[in-house]
Amino acid sequence: MSNSGDEEMTSILPKAIGKGERVPIGSLFPSQQLLRSGESTEHIRALVETEEVLPPIVVHRETRRVIDGMHRLQAARFRGDEWIEVVFIDGASADVFVLAVELNRAHGLPLTMAERKSAAARIMDSHPHWSDRKIARTTGLAASTVASLRSPSIAGTLERRTGQDGRTRPKDGTEGRRRASDLLAQNPNASVREVAKAARISVGTASNVRARLRRGEPAITALQQAALTPRPVSATQRTGPDYSRVLQSLRNNPSLRFNDVGRHLLRLLGGAAPGSVEQIAQIADSVPEHCRVMVIDMARECAAAWQHLADRLAGRDTA
């Protein structure tokens, strides 16, 4: 497996499954890849009782840790087996994690939404050049969800991203379209391939630019133009809302002050607001690298819980 992460993970799956070797169960270690809070006892029991031949488990050769198949491994232990069929995979830990997520999406027990989002965040850290659609396909999320998780500070530094087909494309295609438009204005009879090569864009994009110009439309699409248009920043976005004034008003409300549930809510609200935009930036900068993923997960879980409360209060509970 490539350390660069450019190779499609799904391309190695057919090679992996079905080419196993028998190894002692005692030589293998539990998975540290996925984020599932616990194993399913019911699923393990079902595997113990099945008469079907189970596929081999997938193991990282260097660490001997299970990438895919912990339930099958546990079932083999319950049966008293001493050996199990294993497919060994080589590669860097970042690529191994992507493979673990991909294998789980293909045939494992479904990860929760929080686990899939956490996996997407981890993949974005290790493969920041991957497109939102490629990460979405790996994790089973919507591309829009992946885009919402991507850090603007990181996304803004990437000029090109690798898509699902393994091809690398510019994140912002507007400049290439502008170059193609200028070239076609200078030489309307130039071939699409000539324009694509000179403008450093794909043949398909060059063809689209030509078609749009012939219809009297701008070379840049409306969606791209909207993305380029700066949005006004409100005073609240610059400084953060005044939580202290709102919180004090709630603390003065007798309906909340004089019952246990209300006081519990006030305590939660008192510790919920991280502060202004500047304070949030300071907090983010102070989190040590080895704690970053855990803080990300906790912050997202807390945000999801508060969102659920807000939906309940607004009468939009979807539970």
LOLUM-523289 format. One line per field, with one value per residue: residue number from 1; residue in three letters; x, z, y of N, C-alpha, C, O in turn. Coordinates in steps of 0.05 Angstrom, whole numbers. Each point is the difference from the previous one (the first is absolute). Example, Ala and Ser with C-alpha at 12.3 -4.5 7.8 and 13.67 -1.06 7.14 Angstrom:
<atoms>
gudo: 1	2
tordren: ala	ser
nxx: 264	-28
nzz: 156	-27
nyy: -114	21
caxx: -18	16
cazz: 0	1
cayy: 24	24
cxx: 18	-15
czz: 0	14
cyy: 24	22
oxx: 21	10
ozz: 13	4
oyy: 0	22
</atoms>
This chain:
<atoms>
gudo: 1	2	3	4	5	6	7	8	9	10	11	12	13	14	15	16	17	18	19	20	21	22	23	24	25	26	27	28	29	30	31	32	33	34	35	36	37	38	39	40	41	42	43	44	45	46	47	48	49	50	51	52	53	54	55	56	57	58	59	60	61	62	63	64	65	66	67	68	69	70	71	72	73	74	75	76	77	78	79	80	81	82	83	84	85	86	87	88	89	90	91	92	93	94	95	96	97	98	99	100	101	102	103	104	105	106	107	108	109	110	111	112	113	114	115	116	117	118	119	120	121	122	123	124	125	126	127	128	129	130	131	132	133	134	135	136	137	138	139	140	141	142	143	144	145	146	147	148	149	150	151	152	153	154	155	156	157	158	159	160	161	162	163	164	165	166	167	168	169	170	171	172	173	174	175	176	177	178	179	180	181	182	183	184	185	186	187	188	189	190	191	192	193	194	195	196	197	198	199	200	201	202	203	204	205	206	207	208	209	210	211	212	213	214	215	216	217	218	219	220	221	222	223	224	225	226	227	228	229	230	231	232	233	234	235	236	237	238	239	240	241	242	243	244	245	246	247	248	249	250	251	252	253	254	255	256	257	258	259	260	261	262	263	264	265	266	267	268	269	270	271	272	273	274	275	276	277	278	279	280	281	282	283	284	285	286	287	288	289	290	291	292	293	294	295	296	297	298	299	300	301	302	303	304	305	306	307	308	309	310	311	312	313	314	315	316	317	318	319
tordren: met	ser	asn	ser	gly	asp	glu	glu	met	thr	ser	ile	leu	pro	lys	ala	ile	gly	lys	gly	glu	arg	val	pro	ile	gly	ser	leu	phe	pro	ser	gln	gln	leu	leu	arg	ser	gly	glu	ser	thr	glu	his	ile	arg	ala	leu	val	glu	thr	glu	glu	val	leu	pro	pro	ile	val	val	his	arg	glu	thr	arg	arg	val	ile	asp	gly	met	his	arg	leu	gln	ala	ala	arg	phe	arg	gly	asp	glu	trp	ile	glu	val	val	phe	ile	asp	gly	ala	ser	ala	asp	val	phe	val	leu	ala	val	glu	leu	asn	arg	ala	his	gly	leu	pro	leu	thr	met	ala	glu	arg	lys	ser	ala	ala	ala	arg	ile	met	asp	ser	his	pro	his	trp	ser	asp	arg	lys	ile	ala	arg	thr	thr	gly	leu	ala	ala	ser	thr	val	ala	ser	leu	arg	ser	pro	ser	ile	ala	gly	thr	leu	glu	arg	arg	thr	gly	gln	asp	gly	arg	thr	arg	pro	lys	asp	gly	thr	glu	gly	arg	arg	arg	ala	ser	asp	leu	leu	ala	gln	asn	pro	asn	ala	ser	val	arg	glu	val	ala	lys	ala	ala	arg	ile	ser	val	gly	thr	ala	ser	asn	val	arg	ala	arg	leu	arg	arg	gly	glu	pro	ala	ile	thr	ala	leu	gln	gln	ala	ala	leu	thr	pro	arg	pro	val	ser	ala	thr	gln	arg	thr	gly	pro	asp	tyr	ser	arg	val	leu	gln	ser	leu	arg	asn	asn	pro	ser	leu	arg	phe	asn	asp	val	gly	arg	his	leu	leu	arg	leu	leu	gly	gly	ala	ala	pro	gly	ser	val	glu	gln	ile	ala	gln	ile	ala	asp	ser	val	pro	glu	his	cys	arg	val	met	val	ile	asp	met	ala	arg	glu	cys	ala	ala	ala	trp	gln	his	leu	ala	asp	arg	leu	ala	gly	arg	asp	thr	ala
nxx: 17	-29	43	9	-2	40	27	-15	-21	-29	29	0	-35	-6	24	-24	-36	2	17	-26	4	12	-32	41	-32	20	-3	-41	2	-10	-43	28	-16	-20	-35	2	-41	-20	17	-1	-19	-28	20	13	-32	-11	28	-10	-35	23	-32	-17	7	18	-20	29	24	-17	37	-3	12	-4	-42	-4	4	-29	5	9	-35	-6	-28	17	19	-26	-14	29	1	-32	12	21	-21	18	-31	31	-41	41	-23	37	-2	12	29	-3	22	29	39	32	18	31	41	25	19	39	36	18	26	43	26	21	16	-43	25	17	-40	-16	-21	-43	-30	-13	-31	-43	-20	-15	-41	-35	-8	-25	-44	32	32	-4	-11	-21	4	38	5	-17	24	33	-10	-1	37	-25	-8	-45	-13	4	-30	-38	10	-12	39	-27	5	-28	-42	1	8	-42	40	22	-31	7	-2	-45	-2	-3	-40	39	-24	-3	25	37	-44	-4	30	-7	-30	17	22	-24	-14	30	6	-32	11	31	-14	-24	34	8	36	-33	7	-12	-44	-17	10	-23	-40	19	-18	-34	10	1	38	35	-2	13	45	22	-3	29	42	5	6	44	14	-14	40	-3	12	-42	0	12	-32	-30	15	-9	-43	26	11	-39	34	-25	-29	-42	-9	-12	-41	-28	-23	-34	35	38	4	18	45	21	0	31	40	-4	14	-34	-16	27	-13	-43	32	-13	-43	-33	-8	-29	-45	-21	-10	-38	-39	-8	-16	-41	-11	3	-40	29	-13	-3	-40	-34	1	-17	-45	-20	2	-36	-32	6	42	28	0	34	26	33	37	31	26	36	37	26	29	39	34	25	32	38	29	25	36	39	24	28	40	32	9	44	-27	45	-2
nzz: 0	-27	-1	-42	-2	-22	22	-41	32	-19	-8	40	-6	-40	0	15	-18	39	15	9	41	-5	24	19	15	15	-42	10	-28	43	-13	-31	-24	5	-19	-27	7	-36	26	-42	39	-3	-2	38	25	-14	15	41	2	-8	-31	6	-44	41	-10	-34	35	13	-20	37	-43	-18	-11	-43	-18	33	-41	-10	25	10	-29	-38	2	0	-41	-25	10	-19	-42	12	-26	-25	-27	-20	-18	-17	6	-20	36	-43	32	-28	36	-17	-16	31	14	-26	3	33	-7	-21	24	27	-19	-3	37	4	41	-9	-29	41	10	41	2	-13	30	33	-11	0	41	14	-14	21	39	-1	0	20	-13	38	-37	-8	-43	-8	13	-28	-37	8	0	-44	-8	23	-44	-7	0	-37	-33	9	-20	-43	14	21	44	13	15	37	29	4	-17	24	-31	37	-45	-6	-29	39	-19	-19	36	-37	34	-11	-7	39	32	21	34	40	25	25	39	34	23	30	39	25	26	-22	-26	33	-10	-5	-35	-39	-11	-16	-42	-34	-8	-27	-41	28	-15	34	25	-15	6	41	7	-17	23	34	-9	-7	41	-7	0	41	-6	17	17	-12	-15	-43	-32	-4	-26	-43	-6	-2	31	-7	9	14	12	-14	-44	-4	10	-35	-5	0	-3	0	-38	-37	-3	-11	-44	-24	-1	-32	-31	14	-39	-4	9	-14	-31	19	-10	25	42	0	-2	38	25	-9	13	43	-3	-3	27	-42	-11	14	-30	17	20	-27	-16	28	1	-33	6	26	-32	39	-16	35	3	-28	-7	31	-5	-29	12	26	-19	-21	26	12	-30	-2	32	-6	-27	19	24	-22	-12	32	8	-28	32	11	36	0	42
nyy: -24	19	9	-9	-45	1	-28	-12	24	28	33	19	28	19	38	35	21	-22	39	-35	18	-43	21	0	-28	-38	-17	-14	35	9	-4	17	-34	-40	21	-36	17	-16	-33	-13	12	35	40	20	20	42	31	15	28	38	-6	41	-7	-2	38	-3	-14	39	-15	26	2	41	13	-13	41	-10	-18	-43	13	43	19	15	40	37	13	23	44	27	11	37	30	-31	-19	27	-3	-6	39	-17	27	8	14	35	17	30	-16	-4	39	19	-17	17	40	2	-12	31	32	-15	-1	39	-11	2	23	6	17	-11	-40	0	15	-28	-31	14	1	-39	-12	19	-22	-38	9	24	-29	-23	-22	39	13	22	42	31	8	30	44	8	25	28	-1	-3	-44	-25	6	-23	-40	7	-17	30	-7	-33	3	27	-33	-13	-10	-30	-12	-26	-4	4	35	23	12	11	12	26	14	22	-10	22	-11	-40	2	13	-30	-29	16	1	-38	-11	20	-21	-34	32	14	29	-25	-31	-28	16	-2	-39	-10	18	-20	-31	-7	-7	-42	-30	0	-24	-44	-13	-3	-35	-39	-4	-12	-44	-17	6	-43	13	20	42	-40	-12	-43	-7	7	-33	-34	11	-13	36	-30	20	28	-35	32	-11	9	44	14	-9	-38	30	-28	24	24	-19	-4	38	9	-22	20	31	-29	26	18	35	42	6	-4	-38	-11	19	-17	-35	9	12	-35	-22	17	-12	-42	18	34	-13	16	31	31	42	10	12	42	31	6	23	44	9	-1	-21	3	-2	45	7	-36	-5	25	-16	-34	8	16	-30	-22	21	1	-38	-4	23	-21	-32	13	10	-36	-16	20	-15	-31	4	-5	-4	16
caxx: -17	15	-1	-11	-29	-13	-12	-27	1	-17	14	15	-17	-2	25	4	-18	2	28	8	18	-8	19	-10	-16	14	20	-14	-8	-25	1	0	-5	-27	-7	-24	2	0	-7	-27	0	-19	12	20	-14	-9	23	8	-19	-3	15	13	28	3	23	23	1	22	18	24	23	21	-9	-17	-27	-22	-11	-28	-6	2	-22	8	21	-12	-15	19	9	-21	-2	24	19	27	10	-20	9	7	13	17	2	22	-5	2	-24	-21	-12	-13	-25	-19	-9	-18	-26	-11	-9	-24	-22	-8	-14	0	-22	1	9	-19	5	22	25	7	11	27	17	4	19	26	10	7	26	22	-1	-14	-4	-22	-24	-22	-15	15	-2	-28	-3	14	-12	-29	-13	-6	22	-5	7	29	8	-5	19	27	9	5	28	15	-11	9	28	2	-7	-9	-10	-2	-28	-6	13	29	12	3	-12	2	-23	-14	4	-8	22	3	-21	6	21	-12	-17	18	11	-20	-6	22	0	-25	2	18	-14	-4	25	20	-8	4	29	11	-12	6	-25	-8	-14	-28	-4	4	-24	-21	4	-8	-29	-12	6	-17	-28	0	2	28	15	-2	-27	-12	8	27	-1	-10	21	20	-11	4	-23	5	4	-15	15	-2	19	27	5	-15	-23	3	-13	-2	-25	-22	1	-8	-29	-11	5	-19	-27	-7	-8	24	16	-11	-4	25	6	7	28	19	3	16	28	9	2	23	25	-3	10	29	10	0	15	28	5	-2	25	21	-4	7	30	13	-4	23	-6	-8	-27	-17	-22	-19	-14	-18	-23	-16	-13	-21	-21	-15	-15	-23	-19	-13	-17	-23	-16	-12	-21	-22	-13	-13	-21	8	14	-1	9
cazz: 0	-2	22	-10	2	-25	-10	10	19	-9	-20	12	13	-13	4	28	9	-12	-2	28	11	27	20	27	10	21	-11	-10	19	-7	-17	12	-23	-1	24	12	29	10	-19	1	10	-17	-26	5	5	-25	-15	13	-7	-29	-13	-24	1	2	-14	17	12	-11	21	-7	4	18	28	5	10	-18	-14	-5	8	28	8	-9	17	25	-4	-1	28	15	-9	10	-22	5	-24	-15	-27	1	-23	10	-16	7	-6	22	17	-11	-22	12	11	-22	-8	21	-4	-26	4	16	-16	-20	9	30	14	-6	20	6	-14	14	-7	-27	-1	12	-20	-22	9	2	-28	-10	11	-12	-30	-4	-29	-10	-4	18	-10	4	28	5	-10	18	26	-1	6	-23	-6	14	29	1	-5	24	20	-8	12	-20	0	-16	-27	-16	-8	-20	-27	-16	15	-14	0	2	-21	3	-14	16	-13	16	18	-11	-29	-13	-15	-25	-18	-11	-20	-24	-12	-14	-24	-20	-10	-18	-22	3	-15	13	8	28	12	0	21	25	5	5	24	22	11	-13	-25	6	9	-24	-16	14	-3	-28	-3	15	-15	-24	9	11	29	9	3	27	7	22	26	5	6	27	19	0	11	29	17	22	27	20	25	16	-10	6	28	14	13	28	15	28	5	-2	22	25	-1	6	28	15	-5	22	-10	-2	25	23	-3	-4	-28	-9	9	-16	-26	3	3	-26	-17	10	-10	-28	-19	0	0	-25	-22	7	22	-12	-15	20	10	-21	-3	24	3	-10	-23	7	11	-20	-11	22	4	-23	3	22	-9	-19	14	16	-19	-9	22	2	-23	6	19	-14	-17	17	9	-24	-10	-24	8	-21	12
cayy: 24	24	19	25	0	6	-23	-5	-22	-22	-16	-22	-19	-26	-14	-8	-20	-26	-9	0	-21	-7	9	-4	22	14	18	23	20	14	23	27	17	12	15	-12	-1	-28	-21	-10	-27	-15	-6	-21	-26	-9	-10	-25	-21	-4	-22	10	6	29	11	5	27	16	7	16	-19	11	2	-23	8	-6	23	-6	-27	-5	-18	-27	-9	-7	-24	-23	-5	-13	-28	-14	-3	9	12	14	8	28	14	21	25	18	28	20	-1	17	-15	-23	9	3	-27	-11	13	-9	-27	1	10	-20	-23	-2	12	28	19	21	25	13	-15	6	27	0	-12	19	21	-12	-4	27	8	-16	3	25	6	-15	16	-6	-23	-24	-6	-8	-27	-18	-1	-4	25	17	18	25	-3	1	28	16	-7	7	25	20	7	-20	-1	23	-2	-21	9	-23	-23	-25	-9	-28	-15	0	23	24	24	24	5	23	-2	25	11	-15	8	27	-3	-12	20	19	-14	-3	26	6	-19	-16	-26	-19	-25	-3	-11	21	19	-14	-2	27	11	-19	-11	-25	4	4	28	18	-3	13	29	7	-1	22	25	0	6	27	-1	3	-25	-10	-7	16	-11	10	29	3	-7	21	25	1	4	19	-12	16	6	-24	-19	9	1	-21	10	7	-21	7	15	-19	-19	13	2	-26	-5	16	-10	-18	-26	-16	1	-14	-29	-14	-2	27	7	-17	12	24	-8	-8	24	16	-11	-8	20	1	28	15	-12	0	-19	-27	-5	-5	-27	-19	0	-10	-29	-15	-17	-27	1	15	-16	-4	25	3	-19	10	25	-7	-14	20	16	-16	-1	26	2	-17	15	22	-11	-7	25	13	-17	-13	-25	-21	-25
cxx: 17	-3	-13	-29	-13	-14	-28	1	-16	14	15	-19	-3	26	2	-18	4	28	11	20	-8	22	-12	-16	14	21	-12	-9	-25	4	1	-9	-27	-8	-24	4	2	-8	-29	0	-19	12	21	-14	-11	22	9	-18	-3	16	14	29	4	25	23	-1	24	17	23	25	19	-8	-15	-27	-21	-10	-30	-5	1	-22	6	22	-11	-17	18	11	-21	-3	24	20	28	12	-23	12	4	10	17	2	24	-8	3	-26	-23	-15	-15	-27	-21	-11	-19	-28	-14	-11	-25	-24	-10	-16	-1	-26	2	11	-22	7	24	26	8	11	28	20	6	20	29	12	7	27	23	0	-15	-5	-22	-25	-22	-15	15	0	-28	-5	13	-15	-30	-15	-8	24	-4	7	31	10	-4	20	28	7	6	29	17	-10	10	28	4	-9	-11	-9	-2	-29	-3	14	30	13	1	-9	3	-25	-17	5	-6	23	4	-22	4	22	-11	-17	17	11	-20	-8	21	0	-25	1	18	-15	-2	25	22	-6	6	29	11	-11	5	-25	-7	-14	-30	-7	2	-25	-23	2	-8	-30	-13	4	-18	-29	-2	2	29	13	-2	-29	-11	8	28	1	-10	21	21	-10	3	-27	6	2	-13	18	0	20	29	7	-12	-23	5	-15	-5	-27	-24	-1	-9	-31	-13	4	-19	-29	-7	-7	24	15	-9	-8	26	8	8	28	21	4	17	29	12	5	24	27	0	13	30	12	-2	16	30	7	-1	26	23	-3	10	31	13	-4	24	-8	-11	-29	-20	-24	-21	-17	-20	-25	-18	-16	-23	-23	-16	-17	-25	-21	-15	-19	-26	-19	-14	-23	-25	-16	-15	-22	7	15	-4	8	-20
czz: 0	24	-9	2	-26	-12	11	19	-10	-21	11	13	-14	3	28	8	-15	-2	28	7	29	20	28	10	22	-9	-9	23	-8	-17	16	-22	2	28	14	30	11	-21	5	9	-17	-26	3	4	-27	-17	12	-10	-30	-10	-25	5	0	-15	19	12	-13	22	-11	7	21	29	9	12	-21	-12	-4	8	29	10	-8	18	28	-2	0	28	16	-8	10	-22	8	-24	-15	-27	0	-27	12	-19	11	-5	25	16	-11	-22	11	13	-22	-10	20	-3	-25	3	17	-15	-20	11	31	12	-4	24	5	-15	13	-7	-28	-3	12	-19	-23	9	1	-28	-12	11	-14	-31	-7	-30	-12	-2	20	-9	5	29	7	-9	19	26	0	8	-26	-4	14	29	3	-3	25	22	-6	12	-22	-3	-17	-28	-17	-10	-22	-27	-17	19	-18	2	2	-21	2	-14	17	-17	17	17	-12	-30	-15	-17	-26	-20	-11	-21	-26	-15	-16	-25	-22	-12	-21	-25	2	-14	13	9	30	14	2	23	27	8	8	27	25	14	-15	-27	4	9	-23	-18	12	-3	-28	-4	14	-14	-25	7	11	30	8	3	28	7	23	27	7	6	28	21	1	13	30	14	22	27	21	24	19	-8	7	30	16	15	30	17	29	7	-1	23	26	0	7	30	19	-3	22	-9	-3	26	21	-5	-9	-30	-11	8	-15	-28	1	3	-26	-19	9	-10	-29	-20	0	-1	-27	-21	7	22	-11	-15	20	12	-20	-2	24	4	-10	-21	8	12	-21	-9	22	5	-23	4	22	-8	-18	14	17	-19	-9	22	3	-24	4	20	-14	-18	16	9	-23	-11	-25	6	-21	11	-5
cyy: 25	18	26	1	5	-24	-4	-25	-23	-17	-23	-21	-27	-16	-11	-23	-26	-11	0	-22	-5	8	-6	24	16	20	27	19	14	24	26	20	14	10	-13	-4	-28	-20	-9	-30	-17	-8	-22	-27	-11	-12	-27	-23	-5	-24	9	5	30	10	5	28	14	11	17	-16	11	-1	-25	7	-5	26	-4	-29	-6	-18	-28	-12	-8	-25	-25	-6	-14	-30	-17	-5	11	14	15	9	31	9	22	23	16	29	17	0	16	-15	-24	8	4	-26	-12	12	-10	-28	-1	9	-21	-23	-2	11	30	16	21	25	14	-13	6	28	1	-13	19	22	-11	-3	27	9	-14	2	26	7	-16	18	-8	-25	-26	-9	-9	-29	-20	-4	-5	25	14	19	27	-1	1	28	17	-6	10	27	21	8	-19	0	23	-3	-21	11	-22	-22	-24	-10	-30	-17	1	24	24	24	24	4	23	0	26	11	-14	7	28	-2	-11	20	20	-13	-2	27	8	-18	-18	-27	-20	-25	-1	-10	22	20	-13	0	28	12	-18	-9	-25	7	4	28	19	-1	14	30	9	0	23	27	2	7	28	1	4	-27	-11	-5	17	-10	9	29	5	-6	22	26	0	6	20	-13	18	5	-24	-20	8	-3	-23	13	5	-21	8	14	-19	-19	13	3	-27	-7	15	-10	-20	-28	-19	-2	-19	-28	-13	-1	27	8	-16	12	25	-6	-9	24	17	-10	-6	19	2	28	13	-15	-1	-20	-29	-6	-6	-28	-21	-2	-13	-30	-15	-20	-27	0	10	-17	-4	25	4	-17	11	25	-6	-15	20	17	-15	-2	26	4	-16	15	23	-9	-7	25	13	-17	-15	-26	-21	-27	-22
oxx: 21	-22	-10	-12	-25	-19	-4	11	7	-8	6	9	2	-1	12	10	1	3	17	6	-9	24	-24	8	-3	10	15	-4	-6	22	-12	4	-1	13	-10	21	10	-11	-11	9	6	-4	3	10	1	-4	8	9	-12	21	14	9	-7	19	-4	-12	18	-11	11	4	10	17	-4	-12	5	-7	-16	14	4	4	-6	0	8	0	-7	4	6	-7	-1	18	2	20	-24	24	-18	15	-11	2	4	-17	2	-21	-23	-25	-21	-19	-23	-23	-20	-20	-24	-21	-19	-22	-24	-19	-11	-17	21	-8	-17	22	18	21	24	18	17	23	23	17	18	24	20	14	21	21	-21	-18	-8	-5	2	-8	-11	-3	-3	-13	-10	-1	-12	-24	9	13	20	9	10	18	17	3	17	-15	15	10	19	16	4	8	21	-23	-16	10	-5	-10	20	7	14	25	-18	7	3	-22	-24	23	0	-5	5	5	-6	-2	6	-1	-7	2	7	-8	-6	6	1	-16	4	-23	14	7	14	18	10	7	15	15	-7	-2	13	-10	-12	-20	-15	-9	-16	-20	-13	-11	-20	-18	-9	-14	-22	-6	19	-13	1	-17	15	4	6	15	10	2	13	17	-11	-15	21	-15	7	20	20	13	17	22	8	1	18	-22	-20	-12	-18	-21	-14	-12	-20	-18	-6	-18	13	4	-3	13	16	-19	16	23	19	15	22	23	17	17	22	20	13	18	19	11	11	23	-14	13	13	21	16	10	17	20	13	11	22	14	7	-22	-18	-11	-24	-22	-24	-24	-22	-22	-25	-24	-22	-23	-25	-23	-22	-24	-24	-21	-22	-25	-24	-21	-23	-25	-21	-13	-17	19	-22	4	4
ozz: 13	10	17	2	-1	-15	24	-8	5	-4	-14	8	14	1	4	11	-25	-8	7	-17	14	-3	2	-4	1	16	-9	22	-24	-1	21	3	-2	20	19	9	22	-21	22	-15	-5	-10	-16	-10	-4	-14	-15	-5	-8	10	-13	22	-20	-2	24	-12	-11	19	-22	23	17	17	24	13	-24	14	3	-8	8	18	14	6	11	19	11	6	16	16	-2	3	15	3	4	-2	8	-14	15	-25	24	-18	22	-11	4	-1	-10	-2	4	-5	-7	2	0	-11	-6	2	-6	-12	10	-14	3	23	-17	-11	-15	-4	-6	-16	-11	-3	-9	-16	-6	-5	-15	-14	-5	-12	-12	-5	-23	17	12	17	5	6	16	14	4	11	21	7	-21	19	9	12	19	14	6	19	18	-2	-19	-21	-12	-19	-24	-18	-11	-3	-18	22	-24	22	4	5	-18	3	16	-23	25	-9	1	-9	-24	-22	-21	-24	-24	-21	-22	-24	-22	-21	-24	-23	-20	-22	11	7	-10	8	15	22	19	15	19	23	19	14	22	24	-20	-3	-14	-8	-2	-10	-14	-4	-3	-12	-11	-2	-7	-17	8	13	-16	4	3	-5	14	18	23	18	13	20	21	8	13	-9	12	6	1	4	14	17	5	7	23	9	12	8	11	20	16	11	16	21	14	12	22	14	2	14	0	6	16	12	-13	-7	-17	-16	-6	-10	-17	-10	-7	-13	-17	-3	-11	-20	21	5	-18	6	-5	-1	9	2	-5	4	8	-4	-2	16	-23	-2	-13	3	5	0	-6	4	4	-4	-3	6	2	-7	1	7	-3	-6	4	3	-7	-4	5	-1	-8	-1	4	-20	-16	-14	-8	-16	9
oyy: 1	3	15	22	2	3	4	-21	-23	-23	-19	-21	-20	-25	-21	-20	0	-24	16	-17	19	-6	-2	23	24	16	17	-9	1	12	2	24	25	-6	13	-9	-3	8	2	-17	-24	-22	-18	-20	-24	-20	-18	-22	-20	-6	-16	4	13	-15	3	18	-13	12	-6	-8	-15	-7	-4	-16	3	19	18	-18	-23	-17	-19	-23	-21	-17	-20	-24	-18	-16	-24	-16	19	15	-7	5	15	-14	17	-3	2	5	-9	-8	-7	2	-8	-15	-7	-3	-12	-14	-5	-6	-15	-11	-2	-9	-20	9	12	-4	5	2	11	13	2	4	14	9	1	8	14	4	2	14	12	-3	-1	16	4	17	-22	-16	-21	-23	-19	-15	-23	-22	-5	-2	-7	8	12	20	12	9	17	16	1	19	-6	6	7	-1	-4	15	-2	8	5	-3	2	-2	-14	-23	-11	3	5	4	-2	-6	-2	5	0	10	13	2	5	14	9	1	8	13	4	2	13	9	-22	-17	-22	2	14	9	1	8	13	4	2	14	7	0	-7	22	16	12	19	20	12	14	20	19	11	16	21	10	8	20	-4	-20	-25	17	12	16	7	9	18	14	3	17	-17	17	-1	-19	24	-13	-5	-13	-17	-8	-5	23	-12	5	-8	-6	1	-6	-13	-3	0	-12	-9	9	-21	-20	-24	-20	-10	-10	13	5	2	11	10	1	5	14	7	1	13	16	-11	-8	7	4	-10	-21	-20	-13	-17	-22	-17	-14	-19	-22	-9	-12	4	-9	-10	-21	1	11	0	-1	10	9	0	2	12	5	-2	7	12	1	0	12	9	-1	5	13	4	1	12	7	-8	-8	-7	-19	-23
</atoms>
